[in-house]
């Protein structure tokens, strides 16, 4: 390796640029507004315990006859799908004429320590689906499951296929033991019984630390070094702060449901190997006979593409479509490319199956 060559003129220019941006940061931060999220108007149509089901309202009435219910993961807040005006999966689906509902899980506390996966899937999701169907005056609805919420939606559709018209999964793990799944590798030898029995509910800060450690340099250093580049841009600073607020606004995890999810999905890989039981019901993906659209991200570090694309080998439907989009686990919702491509792909796929 040869000596490092430094061009004095270029180095001086870069130093002056950084100095200018740091000086401008004081003025920028004075002007930055309180960042908020959830830009689309919505109304609550169902409440139970800490759960709320919302229906979003677009600028015009929906033209779709069958509503979409979004089932988000438990580990993050669901407003990622409606983060801001120019980064909103919800807004773009509404603009296409879709009728969009969403489950907001709320924030579990000690009263939720003993909630099981049966409580979440055959309980909360089942009653939310029924509430949406009643509200929209239909017999079946479209289910859109995201990440862990996608795994829950697969289980629900397999156990209650008569309630689901079409199933859409986004960045959803199906095979939980693909070699490049670092999160899975970490938990294979975890004594989850000792872990949950000691902690009760799993603290959100601990979960966030685990996710940040999957890409420690990128998520703990480079991101904040790159912040220097936007210190003089109010809009970009607000975008950055809004994303940071979402990342660290994470709920605790109900202990018993966490125990079951790690044991049965990550350690047992039962969603694809078989033997998965939710309450008194067995989950067999072959019972998913409705049309399925599987959307995943090519650069996803949390749910590797190989963990998602195997879904087609296990479902029982002949109408299976999978689409890979460029981007990461979060970029598939908020990048400019995603805003142009993902809502259109979902809408067009549903429109072809409208009846």
Secondary structure, DSSP 8 states (H G I E B T S, - for coil): -------HHHHHHHHHHHHHHHHHHHHHHHH--------S-EEEEEEETTEEEEEE--SS----SS-EEEE--SSS-GGGGG-BTTB-HHHHHHHTT--EEEEE-----GGGTT--HHIIIIIIIHHHHHHHHHHHT-S-EEEEEETHHHHHHHHHHHH-GGGEEEEEEES--SSTT-TT-HHHHHHTT--HHHHHHHHSSB-HHHHHHHHHHTTHHIIIIIHHHGGGGGTT-HHHHHHHHHHHHHHH----B-HHHHHHHIIIIIIS-HHHHS--EETTEE--GGG--SEEEEEEETT-SSS-HHHHHGGGGT---S-EEEEEESS-TTHHHHSHHHHHHHHHHHHHHHHTT--
